[in-house]
Amino acid sequence: MATGTEPTSTEPHPTGGGVRGRTRAAIAAPHLRTDRWWLAPAVTTAGLLAFIVYSTWRAFANADYYAAPYVSPFYSPCLAHNCVPMRGGPDWELFGGWWGLSPALLILIFPLGFRLTCYYYRKAYYRGFWASPPACAVAEPHKKYSGETRFPLVLQNIHRYFFYAAVLVACVLTYDTVLSFRDARGAWGHMGLGTLVFLVNIALIWTYTLSCHSCRHIVGGRLKHFSRHPVRYRLWGWVGKLNSRHMLLAWSSLVSVALADFYVYLVASGVFDDPRFF
């Protein structure tokens, strides 16, 4: 429009920074949504808080994490000298006796780092804990926005490296699942309820890990001609199908790994004996 012909706004211009700045559209209402937009971030926050509280308790407990042949995924692999002896299990004493804290603290940094920097989980806790933004079409309350270009959020870019560590951890948990087909004395050819719990957990762990955006880029990224790389194209398509369910797999695997740990805790603490099918 020509200078001087813009219509005069009758709306009072909001004050503040960010989306409330004077250079943005003068919308006085906080938002125009009439649905329960707050419900999704509230449920997300509650779910993440519940896992944080539970995993913190179990990580520092340093007890009831092994009931032959089951080892808690929170403590696997067990890399400290103070690990409970495991019959053929992943108790590799890479750290000497100087480590006196829970051995779970040595390994959880890798799967938790992978989830913390995950693209979906970033969205989840950015909205749930920081209200950045609270929801679609709802203005965030912050005056400034720098994205992930400054410390500490710039460290989110190491997600691709945590992916490799997460693959190694998933391999160890697969080994634990294979060992769950033994009895308490180490004899093979047995299956208990814990075996089913471990099978479900490792299936969800692998599908969540492979549905990662970094995995999709590793498999099919930087290719200019898919026709020249039919195998990578096929793998890229499979990973893409998993990637479309990344949020569902993120939550499912989070619940399953907590349930697997809780099951081991119940058996190890003597609450009940592991039911055996054969």
N, C-alpha and C positions, 0 to 999 in steps of 0.2 A: 504494500500500500504506500501511496505517496506520503511524504512527510507532512504531518499535521492533519492527516485524515483518519488516523486510528481512532476507533470508538473509545470513549472514556469509560473505564470500568467503574461500576458501582459497588463492586465487592471490595471490602477492606483487604489490603495486601498483608499477608501473614509476615510476621517478623521472625528472625532467626537465621540460621545457616543451613547448609545442605539443601534439601528439597524445599526448605522454607525461605530460601534466599530471595532477594528482591528481583533477581534475574529469572526466576522460575514462574510458572503459571500461578496467578493469584487465586488459589482455591483455599477458601477459609476453612472448610471442613477437613478434619484429620484424614478422612478417607470416605469413599462413597460405597463401600461394601456393606451389605445388610445381612450377610450370612454369618455363621459362626466361624469366622476366619481364624480366630485365636485357638480353636480346638486342636488343630493339627500340630502347631508348635508346642502347645501345652502338653499334649500326649508324648511328643518326641522328647521334650525335656524330662518328663517323668520317667520315660523308659531309659534314657541315657543315664539319668541320676541313679536309678535303681541298679543298673549294671556297674556304674562307678563305685557305689557303696559296696556292693557284693564282691566285686573283683578286688577291691582294696583290702577288704577283710580277709579274703582267701589268700591273697598274695603275701600278706604279712603274717598269716597264721602259722605257716611253717609246720603244719601238722595235718594228719589225715588226708594225705594226697596220694597214697599208694595202698592198694588192696589187691594183691596178686590175683589175676594178671593185669589189673587195671591201674594206670597211672593218670592222674589228672592232667588235662591239656594245659592247665596253668603252670605246671611244673615240668613240662616235657619240652626239650631234653633237660635233665637235671645236671647242671654243670659244676656244682659246688662240692667240696669235700664233705660237707655235712648232710648230703642227700641220704635218704633212707635207702638201704640196699635193695635193689630190684633184680629179680631173677631174669637175666637176659634183657632187662629193660634199658631205657636210654639214660642211665646214670653214668655219665662220662665226667670224671673229675678233672676238668680242665683248669679249675680254679683251686688253689691250695687252701690250707686251713685258715688263711688270714681272712677269708670271707665268712663272717659270722651271722649275716642276715639271712633272710629267707632266700633259697635258691630260685624261687619264682621271679625275683626282681632282676635276675640276670637274663632271663629269656623273654619275659613279657614285654620288654621294650620294643621288640621287633614286631609281633602281631599287633600290639596296641599302636605303635608308630605307623604301621600300615593303615590301620583303620582311622587314626587321627588325621592323617593326611589324605584320606580317600575323598574323592570328589563328592560323593553323596553325603558322607558324614560331615564334610565342611558345610555344605548347605544346611544340614540338620542342626548342627550346634551353632552356626552363625545365626540362624533364625531363632532357635530355641533359647539360647543363653545370651546372645548379644543383640537380638532384635535388629539384625542387619541383613535384609529388612525383616520385619516380623512375618510378613506374608506377601503374596503377590498383590499389587495395587494398594499396599498399605505403606505409607511413608515411614522410613526409619527415623528414629529420634536424634541421630548423630549429626552434628554440624559439619563434620568433615568426613571424607571418604577417600582412602588411598588404596583400597583393594588389597592385593597381596604383594605390593611393591616395596613394603618397608618391613623392618624387623619388628616382631618375630614372624609375621605371616609369610614373609618371603621364603621362610624355611619349608613351606608347604611344597615347594618345588622338588624336594627330595623324595616325594612319593614314589617315583619310578624306581628308586634304589631300595626303598622299603619293600617294593614288590618282589625283588629277588630274594630278600630275606624271608618274606612271607611264604614263598614257594619252598624254601628249605624247611621252614617250620612245618608246613603242610606235609612234606615228605616224612618228617619224623613222626607226625601224628598218624600218618598212614602206617608206619612201622608199628606204632602202638596198637592200632586197630588189628593188624595181623596177629600181634601177640595176644590179643583178647580171645583168640580161638584156642587158648590153653586153659588148663585148670590151675588151681592154686599151687600145685606141685610142679607145674611146668610141662605137663603132658599135653600133647597136641590132640586135636580132634574133639574139642569140647566147645560148647556155646552157651552163654548165659544171657540174661537180660541186659547186662552191661555191654555185651558184644553188639547187640542191636542198637543201643544208645551210641556206641562208638561208630558204628557203621553209618547211622544217620548223620552224626556230627561231621565225620570226615567227608561225606558226600557234599554237605552244605559248605564246608570249609573250602573244598576244591572249586565248587561252582562259583562261590563268591570271589575267590582269588582270581580265577580265570575270567570272570566277568569284568574285571578291573579295566578302566580306560587305558592304563599303561600297558596292560597285556594286549589289548586290541591294537595299540599303536606299534608294539613290538612285533606282532604277528603280521600286520598289513600296512604299517606306516611307511612312508618314504617310497612307496611304489608308484611309478608313473603309468605302468601298463600292467594291469592285473592279468591280462591274457598271457603274458610271458611268465607268470608265476602262478600256475593253476593250484598248486598245493597250498601256498600261502593265502591265495584268494579263498579257497575252501575253508581253511582254518579261520580266516578273518570273518567269514560269514557265520561260522559256528560261534565264535567269540562274540560277534555282534548280537546274535540271538540271546546269549546269556546277558550281555550288557544291557539289553532292553529291560531286563528284570533285576538290575543291579540293586535297586532299593529293597526289593523283596528279599533277595539273597543276603543283603547286608544285615537285615533284621533277623532273618531266619537263622543265619550262622551265629549271630551274636547270642541269640537265645539258646541255640543248641550247644555252644561251647560252655555256657554257664550251667546248663542242665547236666552236661557230661561231667563237669567238675563237681557239681552238687551230688550226683549219683555216686561218684567215687568217695566223696566225703561221708555220705550216709553209710556206705559199706565199710569204709575204713574205720569209722568211729563206732561201729558195732550196732547201728540202729536196726539193720536187718542183714541177712545173708543174701548174697547174689543168687537169685533163682536160676537154676540150670535146666536147659532144655534137653541136652544130651552131653 
